[in-house]
Amino acid sequence: MITFVRPGVAEVGLQAPDGVRSGFPPHSVRLKSLVGRLVWLQNTTLYLLFRGVTMAGQAAKRPVYRNIHITQILGYRLPIAGIVSILHRISGSLLFLVGLPLILWLFQESLISELGFERFRAAVAHPAVKLVLLAMLWAFCHHFVAGIRYLLLDNHVGLEKGSAANSAKAVIAISLALTLVVAGSLFGLY
């Protein structure tokens, strides 16, 4: 009797009766035996791989996923491309949740009447509103420049590690430069 045991499964046996012909020729029993061994080897290998064990008996190396708590996020060092990606999402959210309602309200105030236009001018002259408008200008400039970067990346331009880091640095530099140029006009420097 040939017995194959697989972890977690009952014994599977192939047996040729002693002295009694089973109706199968002897090579059929050998073939069943060979097939049984191959099935056992395949199932055992799959089981060990599933359990994280290699054939040498060592534990398989698995990737380490770090669960970052919200309090640890500022101490975690992201590559510059990751920072640009997060800023792209933040700027898009700011534009949609704050910028769009603000611009629509200011546009409405400027068109409703002469008194509404004066309210618009008074609101835009307030320093707090100017800071909010400056944040919206940065969000627009950053989102626009980063969007161009992502369009290039989608077309497989600049996918290498070095060029991706350089393009991310360029996005930050260009968006800040554009924001400073427009901020000069907003605060009356020229």
N, C-alpha and C positions, 0 to 999 in steps of 0.2 A: 504494500500500500504506500502510495506517495501522498504525503499530506502537505498542504500549503497553508500557512497561517499568515494572515494580514492583520496588522494592528486594528483593533476595534471591530473585527469581523470574525464570525465563527469559522471553524476549520472547514476547508474544502478538500475533499479527498477523491482521488482517482484510484480505483482498485480493480485489478483483473482477478476474477475468482480462481482459487487454487484448484487445479484438476478439472474444472468445469469450463467448457467452452461457452463463452458469452455470446457467441454469434458474430463477434467482431474479430477480424484477423488480428494477430499480435501487433502488426505495424500500426493499426488503428489506435491501440492502447498507447503505444509509444508517441504517436502524433498528439493524442489527447494530453499526454504527460508533458510534451514539449509546449503545447499551447497553454496549458495550465501554468507552467513555469514562467512563460513570457507574460501572461496576464498578471501573475503575482509580482514579477519584477516591475512591470509598468505601474501597477497600483501602489506598490511600496515606494517607488521613486516619486510618484505624485504625492503620496501621503507625506513623505519626508520633506519634499519641497514646499508643500502646503504648511507644514509645521515650522519651516524656516531652518531646516537642517540640510547641509550639502551632503554629497555622497561620502566625503571625507569625515563626516561626523561633526564638523564645526558648525557653529551657528552662522547663518547667512547674514551678511552685512546689509542692513536696511537703512534707508535714508532717515535722518533725524529731523523731525518736524517740531519746531519750537512754538509753543503756545505763548504768545506775547500778551501780557496783561496790559490794560490801557495805561497803567502807571509806568510801565517800562518802555513805552513806545518812543519816548524822546531819547532814551539811552541806547536804543537799537540803531546801529549804523547801517543805513541804506546806501546803495550806490546812487550816483547822481541821476541816473535814468529812472530809478525808483522814486526819487524825490520829485522829479519833473512829472512823473505819472500821477503821483498823489496831488501835486499842485494843479495839474490839469483837471482832475476831478473836482477839487475844491473850487477852482475858478468857474467851472461849468455850473456847479451848484449855486455859487454866489450870483452868477449872472441870471440864472433862472428864478431863484427864490427871492433875491433882493433887487437885482438890477432891473429886471423886466417890470415889476410893479412900480418901482421908483421912476423909471423913465416914462412909463405910461401916465403916471400921475403928473409928472412935470410937464409932459407934452399936453395933457388935458388942461392944466392950469394956464399954460402959455397961449392956448387957442380959444379958451372959453369967452374971454372978454378982456377989456383993457385993465379992469381991476384984477382979473385972474393973472394977467401978465405981470402986473406989479407984485402979486404974491409969489409968482415964479421967480422974479428977480430977487426978492427979499429972501426966499428960501435958498436959492443958489449962492447968495452972498454970505450966508451963515457958515462959520468955520466948521461946524460939525457936519453939515451937509457936504461941504467941500471935501472933507476927509472921506466921507462915504462915496462920493463921486470919484475920488482918487482911487479908492479900493476897487470900485467898479471898472475904472479905466485900466488898472493893473490886471484885473481878472480878464477883461476883454483882450488886452494885448497878449497876455500869457496864453490864454486859450487859443487865440488865433495862431500864434507862432508855434505852439506845441502841436496844434492840429495839422499844420503844414509838415512838421517833423513826422507825425504819425502817418500822414499820407505817403511820405517818402519811404518810411519803414514798411508800409503795406506793399509798396512796389519793390521791395528788396533792395533798397538803396540805404547803405550805412548800417547794415546788420552786424558787422564785426564789432567786437567788444570795444576797441579803441575809438572807432568812428562813432559808435552809439554814445559813448561817454562824451566825446567832443561835441556832438550835436545837442546833447542835453545841456551842456555848459553854454552853448551858443543860444539855446532857447531862453535860458535864464538871463543872459547878458542882453540879448535883443529886446526881450519883453521889459526888462527894467529900464533900458535906454529909451524905448518908446514911451514908457510911462513917465519918465522924467521930462521928456520933451513936451508931452501934453500937459503935465502938471505945471510946467512953467507958464503955459497959457492960462490954465485954470486959476492959478494964484496971481495972475497979472504981472508976471516978470517981463513979458514982451507982448 
